[in-house]
Structures are given as C-alpha cells and as structure tokens.
C-alpha cells in the first residue's frame, strides 16, 4: 500500500491535502478503517494520487491568477458590526458575531437560515461537525448546540475570561482563553456536563480548504464570498 501511505502522509502534514480529502470525501479511505469495513485495493490509490495532484495544480494556478467573483452577506445589526469567526461546507455557512449570536446561512442563496441565541458576549470562535456546533465567547463560556435544530444543549464553564479559540476532534476538545490557560475535555459534550481539565499543550487550528469557494471575514460586519473564475481557490482565513 505504498500509494495509500504516501497520500496519508500528505494529508497528515499538509492542510491543503487535508482540505481536499474532506471536500472530495476520499478521506474515508485513509488511515484505519472503521470496524467491519475494508479499504479499497492498491490500484484505487494509484489512480487517486494523480487526480489529487491535478486538483492541487488547479488550486495553485488559481491562487496565482487571483481571479474571483466577490459576494457579501450583510451581517450588520443594531448591536453588531463584526464577524469574528466562521466555518462552512457544501450547504451552509456558520458565523460567530459580535452581537452575541451565531448565524447560519444558506451557502447557495446566502439567506439566513437560523439565529442561535444564548451567549452573553461576542462569539469569538466556533467549530461544527455533523452533530454539534461548539462555540467560545467573550462571556468566558463554551456552548454546545445541536447542528440540526439550533438548540443549545450544553454550557461548559472553565475559563474566567474570554475563550479565544477551540478545536475538537474524535471526542477530545481543547480551548484557550484570555486568562492564559488551556483546557481540555474528553467525553460526550452533546449530552453530558463534564468538568474541563487542564492541558499541557495547545492544538493549533488548521484552516479548512474548500476547493471552489472561500468565505472570510475581516471584522467589518460582512462575510465575503470569493469565487474564482475557474472555481478554485487556495485558502481561507477568518479574522
């Protein structure tokens, strides 16, 4: 499985490869298979590798050319002129705002789908998967939301100042705060309330790459959608 190991190494070390793996959904064929499942044969990975290189070449070329089609979502409200964080996928954009809310937008129409209320401070960071949205705020709390209904299902309290960043993966969550502490939590954050424990190291976020469109905010009350003429972009950033 030489080709498989080569692809896995690239996905593990390069955020662009990782983003493509998630976007194209071939990450399911990498690393350890799920119980009861088997990975494809060697020929599958031998054919997959050139297609990945073709995608990456197109992305790099588009980045150099810099052609794009910019659209904006107006997130301004009476109480807010700032977008602090966002994440997106094929169907939706989830943004954290200065007005203490999380707003979900349709990625195609850019219409607002849902407003999540609960934080009492600006939403500074967030991440979601297929089940939950987890957000951190200047109110010093981390809150867990049901991604399908928008219901707040949990509030986690550890930090005494603003939660500046968070990442979760495979049952483990790490948060960092303005209070200069880093906290980690393992367990089911969707249904249980467990005390956060101190961690000794932080996890640096890697930006998710979407090959066709990038969404980014710059703290001015808008979400920008940047679509290239070729449908491919190099990277995204939220500020």
C-alpha positions as a Markdown table, in Angstrom:
| # | Residue | x | y | z |
|---|---|---|---|---|
| 1 | Unk | 0.0 | 0.0 | 0.0 |
| 2 | Unk | 2.8 | 2.5 | -0.9 |
| 3 | Unk | 0.4 | 4.9 | -2.6 |
| 4 | Unk | -2.0 | 4.9 | 0.3 |
| 5 | Unk | 0.8 | 5.6 | 2.8 |
| 6 | Unk | 2.1 | 8.4 | 0.6 |
| 7 | Unk | -1.4 | 10.1 | 0.4 |
| 8 | Unk | -1.9 | 9.6 | 4.2 |
| 9 | Unk | 1.4 | 11.3 | 4.9 |
| 10 | Unk | 0.5 | 14.3 | 2.8 |
| 11 | Unk | -3.0 | 14.6 | 4.4 |
| 12 | Unk | -1.4 | 14.4 | 7.8 |
| 13 | Unk | 1.2 | 17.1 | 7.2 |
| 14 | Unk | -0.4 | 19.5 | 4.6 |
| 15 | Unk | -3.6 | 21.4 | 5.3 |
| 16 | Unk | -4.4 | 21.7 | 1.6 |
| 17 | Unk | -4.3 | 17.9 | 1.2 |
| 18 | Unk | -6.4 | 17.6 | 4.3 |
| 19 | Unk | -9.0 | 20.0 | 3.0 |
| 20 | Unk | -9.2 | 18.2 | -0.3 |
| 21 | Unk | -9.6 | 14.9 | 1.4 |
| 22 | Unk | -12.5 | 16.2 | 3.4 |
| 23 | Unk | -14.1 | 18.1 | 0.5 |
| 24 | Unk | -13.8 | 15.2 | -2.0 |
| 25 | Unk | -14.6 | 12.7 | 0.7 |
| 26 | Unk | -11.8 | 10.3 | -0.1 |
| 27 | Unk | -10.5 | 10.7 | 3.5 |
| 28 | Unk | -12.9 | 7.8 | 4.3 |
| 29 | Unk | -10.4 | 5.5 | 2.5 |
| 30 | Unk | -7.4 | 6.6 | 4.5 |
| 31 | Unk | -5.9 | 5.7 | 7.9 |
| 32 | Unk | -7.5 | 2.9 | 10.0 |
| 33 | Unk | -10.8 | 1.6 | 8.5 |
| 34 | Unk | -13.9 | 1.6 | 10.6 |
| 35 | Unk | -15.0 | -1.7 | 12.3 |
| 36 | Unk | -16.4 | -4.1 | 9.7 |
| 37 | Unk | -15.2 | -2.1 | 6.7 |
| 38 | Unk | -12.3 | -2.6 | 4.4 |
| 39 | Unk | -10.3 | -0.1 | 2.3 |
| 40 | Unk | -10.0 | -0.4 | -1.5 |
| 41 | Unk | -7.2 | -2.3 | -3.2 |
| 42 | Unk | -3.8 | -0.8 | -4.1 |
| 43 | Unk | -5.0 | 0.2 | -7.7 |
| 44 | Unk | -7.5 | 2.6 | -6.2 |
| 45 | Unk | -4.8 | 4.7 | -4.5 |
| 46 | Unk | -2.6 | 4.5 | -7.6 |
| 47 | Unk | -5.4 | 6.1 | -9.6 |
| 48 | Unk | -6.3 | 8.5 | -6.9 |
| 49 | Unk | -2.9 | 10.1 | -6.5 |
| 50 | Unk | -2.8 | 11.7 | -10.0 |
| 51 | Unk | -6.3 | 13.1 | -9.6 |
| 52 | Unk | -5.2 | 14.8 | -6.3 |
| 53 | Unk | -2.2 | 16.3 | -8.0 |
| 54 | Unk | -4.4 | 17.7 | -10.7 |
| 55 | Unk | -6.7 | 19.3 | -8.2 |
| 56 | Unk | -3.8 | 20.8 | -6.3 |
| 57 | Unk | -2.2 | 22.2 | -9.5 |
| 58 | Unk | -5.5 | 23.8 | -10.4 |
| 59 | Unk | -5.8 | 25.4 | -7.0 |
| 60 | Unk | -2.2 | 26.7 | -7.0 |
| 61 | Unk | -2.7 | 28.1 | -10.5 |
| 62 | Unk | -5.9 | 29.9 | -9.5 |
| 63 | Unk | -4.2 | 31.3 | -6.5 |
| 64 | Unk | -1.5 | 32.8 | -8.7 |
| 65 | Unk | -4.0 | 34.2 | -11.2 |
| 66 | Unk | -6.2 | 35.7 | -8.5 |
| 67 | Unk | -9.5 | 35.9 | -10.5 |
| 68 | Unk | -12.6 | 35.8 | -8.3 |
| 69 | Unk | -16.2 | 36.8 | -8.0 |
| 70 | Unk | -16.9 | 38.5 | -4.7 |
| 71 | Unk | -20.3 | 38.4 | -3.0 |
| 72 | Unk | -21.2 | 39.7 | 0.5 |
| 73 | Unk | -23.5 | 38.6 | 3.3 |
| 74 | Unk | -24.6 | 41.7 | 5.3 |
| 75 | Unk | -24.2 | 40.6 | 9.0 |
| 76 | Unk | -24.6 | 44.1 | 10.4 |
| 77 | Unk | -27.2 | 44.7 | 13.1 |
| 78 | Unk | -28.1 | 47.4 | 15.6 |
| 79 | Unk | -25.7 | 45.8 | 18.1 |
| 80 | Unk | -23.0 | 44.5 | 15.9 |
| 81 | Unk | -20.6 | 45.4 | 13.1 |
| 82 | Unk | -18.3 | 42.4 | 13.4 |
| 83 | Unk | -17.9 | 38.8 | 12.3 |
| 84 | Unk | -15.3 | 37.1 | 14.4 |
| 85 | Unk | -15.3 | 33.5 | 13.1 |
| 86 | Unk | -16.9 | 31.2 | 10.6 |
| 87 | Unk | -16.9 | 27.7 | 9.2 |
| 88 | Unk | -18.7 | 26.4 | 6.1 |
| 89 | Unk | -19.4 | 23.3 | 4.0 |
| 90 | Unk | -21.3 | 22.5 | 0.8 |
| 91 | Unk | -24.7 | 23.6 | 2.1 |
| 92 | Unk | -24.2 | 26.1 | 4.9 |
| 93 | Unk | -22.1 | 28.8 | 6.5 |
| 94 | Unk | -21.9 | 29.2 | 10.3 |
| 95 | Unk | -20.7 | 32.5 | 11.6 |
| 96 | Unk | -20.0 | 33.9 | 15.1 |
| 97 | Unk | -20.8 | 37.6 | 15.5 |
| 98 | Unk | -20.1 | 40.5 | 17.8 |
| 99 | Unk | -23.8 | 40.8 | 18.7 |
| 100 | Unk | -23.5 | 37.5 | 20.8 |
| 101 | Unk | -25.3 | 35.4 | 18.2 |
| 102 | Unk | -24.4 | 32.5 | 15.9 |
| 103 | Unk | -26.0 | 32.8 | 12.5 |
| 104 | Unk | -26.4 | 30.0 | 9.9 |
| 105 | Unk | -26.6 | 30.9 | 6.2 |
| 106 | Unk | -27.5 | 29.0 | 3.1 |
| 107 | Unk | -24.3 | 28.7 | 1.1 |
| 108 | Unk | -26.1 | 29.0 | -2.3 |
| 109 | Unk | -28.6 | 31.7 | -1.7 |
| 110 | Unk | -26.7 | 33.4 | 1.2 |
| 111 | Unk | -30.0 | 33.7 | 3.1 |
| 112 | Unk | -30.1 | 33.5 | 6.9 |
| 113 | Unk | -31.4 | 30.1 | 8.0 |
| 114 | Unk | -31.2 | 30.3 | 11.7 |
| 115 | Unk | -30.0 | 32.5 | 14.6 |
| 116 | Unk | -28.6 | 30.9 | 17.7 |
| 117 | Unk | -29.0 | 32.9 | 20.9 |
| 118 | Unk | -27.5 | 32.1 | 24.3 |
| 119 | Unk | -24.1 | 33.7 | 24.6 |
| 120 | Unk | -24.0 | 37.0 | 26.6 |
| 121 | Unk | -20.7 | 38.1 | 24.9 |
| 122 | Unk | -19.3 | 38.2 | 21.4 |
| 123 | Unk | -18.8 | 34.8 | 19.7 |
| 124 | Unk | -15.1 | 34.6 | 19.1 |
| 125 | Unk | -14.6 | 31.0 | 17.9 |
| 126 | Unk | -16.6 | 28.0 | 16.7 |
| 127 | Unk | -16.4 | 24.6 | 15.1 |
| 128 | Unk | -19.0 | 22.2 | 14.0 |
| 129 | Unk | -19.4 | 18.7 | 12.7 |
| 130 | Unk | -22.4 | 16.7 | 11.5 |
| 131 | Unk | -23.9 | 16.6 | 15.1 |
| 132 | Unk | -22.9 | 19.7 | 17.0 |
| 133 | Unk | -21.7 | 23.3 | 16.9 |
| 134 | Unk | -19.3 | 24.2 | 19.7 |
| 135 | Unk | -18.7 | 27.9 | 20.3 |
| 136 | Unk | -16.5 | 30.0 | 22.6 |
| 137 | Unk | -17.3 | 33.6 | 23.7 |
| 138 | Unk | -16.1 | 36.6 | 25.5 |
| 139 | Unk | -18.6 | 35.7 | 28.2 |
| 140 | Unk | -16.0 | 33.0 | 29.1 |
| 141 | Unk | -18.2 | 30.0 | 28.3 |
| 142 | Unk | -18.2 | 27.3 | 25.8 |
| 143 | Unk | -21.6 | 26.3 | 24.5 |
| 144 | Unk | -22.8 | 23.2 | 22.6 |
| 145 | Unk | -25.6 | 23.4 | 20.1 |
| 146 | Unk | -27.5 | 20.8 | 18.1 |
| 147 | Unk | -26.5 | 21.5 | 14.5 |
| 148 | Unk | -29.8 | 20.2 | 13.1 |
| 149 | Unk | -32.2 | 22.2 | 15.4 |
| 150 | Unk | -30.1 | 25.0 | 16.7 |
| 151 | Unk | -31.0 | 24.1 | 20.3 |
| 152 | Unk | -28.4 | 24.8 | 23.0 |
| 153 | Unk | -27.7 | 21.5 | 24.7 |
| 154 | Unk | -24.8 | 22.2 | 27.0 |
| 155 | Unk | -22.8 | 25.0 | 28.6 |
| 156 | Unk | -19.2 | 24.3 | 29.7 |
| 157 | Unk | -17.6 | 26.6 | 32.2 |
| 158 | Unk | -13.9 | 26.6 | 33.0 |
| 159 | Unk | -12.3 | 29.8 | 31.9 |
| 160 | Unk | -12.6 | 33.1 | 33.8 |
| 161 | Unk | -12.1 | 35.3 | 30.7 |
| 162 | Unk | -12.9 | 35.3 | 27.0 |
| 163 | Unk | -12.5 | 31.9 | 25.2 |
| 164 | Unk | -10.3 | 32.9 | 22.2 |
| 165 | Unk | -10.1 | 29.6 | 20.3 |
| 166 | Unk | -11.2 | 26.0 | 20.4 |
| 167 | Unk | -10.8 | 22.8 | 18.4 |
| 168 | Unk | -12.4 | 19.4 | 18.9 |
| 169 | Unk | -11.7 | 16.1 | 17.2 |
| 170 | Unk | -12.6 | 12.4 | 17.9 |
| 171 | Unk | -14.0 | 13.0 | 21.4 |
| 172 | Unk | -11.4 | 15.5 | 22.6 |
| 173 | Unk | -11.7 | 19.3 | 22.8 |
| 174 | Unk | -9.1 | 21.9 | 23.6 |
| 175 | Unk | -9.8 | 25.5 | 24.4 |
| 176 | Unk | -7.6 | 28.5 | 25.1 |
| 177 | Unk | -8.5 | 31.7 | 26.9 |
| 178 | Unk | -7.5 | 35.3 | 27.6 |
| 179 | Unk | -7.0 | 34.1 | 31.1 |
| 180 | Unk | -3.8 | 32.4 | 29.8 |
| 181 | Unk | -5.0 | 28.9 | 30.4 |
| 182 | Unk | -5.5 | 26.0 | 28.1 |
| 183 | Unk | -8.2 | 23.5 | 28.9 |
| 184 | Unk | -9.0 | 20.0 | 27.5 |
| 185 | Unk | -12.1 | 17.9 | 27.7 |
| 186 | Unk | -12.9 | 14.4 | 26.7 |
| 187 | Unk | -16.3 | 12.8 | 26.6 |
| 188 | Unk | -19.8 | 13.3 | 25.2 |
| 189 | Unk | -20.2 | 17.1 | 25.1 |
| 190 | Unk | -23.6 | 16.8 | 23.5 |
| 191 | Unk | -25.5 | 15.3 | 26.4 |
| 192 | Unk | -23.3 | 15.5 | 29.5 |
| 193 | Unk | -21.7 | 18.2 | 31.5 |
| 194 | Unk | -18.2 | 17.2 | 32.5 |
| 195 | Unk | -15.6 | 19.3 | 34.2 |
| 196 | Unk | -12.9 | 20.6 | 31.9 |
| 197 | Unk | -9.3 | 19.6 | 32.9 |
| 198 | Unk | -6.1 | 21.4 | 32.4 |
| 199 | Unk | -4.0 | 20.5 | 29.4 |
| 200 | Unk | -0.2 | 21.0 | 29.0 |
| 201 | Unk | -0.2 | 21.8 | 25.3 |
| 202 | Unk | -2.4 | 23.6 | 22.8 |
| 203 | Unk | -3.7 | 22.5 | 19.4 |
| 204 | Unk | -3.2 | 24.9 | 16.6 |
| 205 | Unk | -6.1 | 25.3 | 14.2 |
| 206 | Unk | -5.7 | 24.4 | 10.5 |
| 207 | Unk | -8.0 | 26.2 | 8.2 |
| 208 | Unk | -10.4 | 24.0 | 6.2 |
| 209 | Unk | -9.9 | 24.3 | 2.5 |
| 210 | Unk | -12.8 | 24.4 | 0.1 |
| 211 | Unk | -11.5 | 24.0 | -3.5 |
| 212 | Unk | -14.2 | 26.1 | -5.2 |
| 213 | Unk | -15.1 | 29.0 | -2.9 |
| 214 | Unk | -13.6 | 30.7 | 0.1 |
| 215 | Unk | -15.5 | 32.6 | 2.8 |
| 216 | Unk | -13.8 | 35.1 | 5.0 |
| 217 | Unk | -14.5 | 37.9 | 7.5 |
| 218 | Unk | -12.4 | 40.9 | 8.3 |
| 219 | Unk | -14.3 | 42.3 | 11.4 |
| 220 | Unk | -16.3 | 44.8 | 9.3 |
| 221 | Unk | -19.7 | 43.3 | 9.5 |
| 222 | Unk | -19.7 | 41.3 | 6.3 |
| 223 | Unk | -18.9 | 37.8 | 5.2 |
| 224 | Unk | -17.2 | 37.8 | 1.8 |
| 225 | Unk | -17.6 | 35.0 | -0.7 |
| 226 | Unk | -14.7 | 34.8 | -3.1 |
| 227 | Unk | -15.3 | 32.5 | -6.1 |
| 228 | Unk | -12.7 | 32.2 | -8.7 |
| 229 | Unk | -13.3 | 32.2 | -12.4 |
| 230 | Unk | -12.0 | 28.6 | -12.5 |
| 231 | Unk | -13.9 | 27.6 | -9.4 |
| 232 | Unk | -10.9 | 27.0 | -7.3 |
| 233 | Unk | -9.1 | 28.9 | -4.5 |
| 234 | Unk | -6.0 | 28.3 | -2.4 |
| 235 | Unk | -7.0 | 29.1 | 1.2 |
| 236 | Unk | -9.4 | 30.9 | 3.6 |
| 237 | Unk | -9.0 | 33.0 | 6.7 |
| 238 | Unk | -11.2 | 34.4 | 9.3 |
| 239 | Unk | -10.2 | 37.4 | 11.5 |
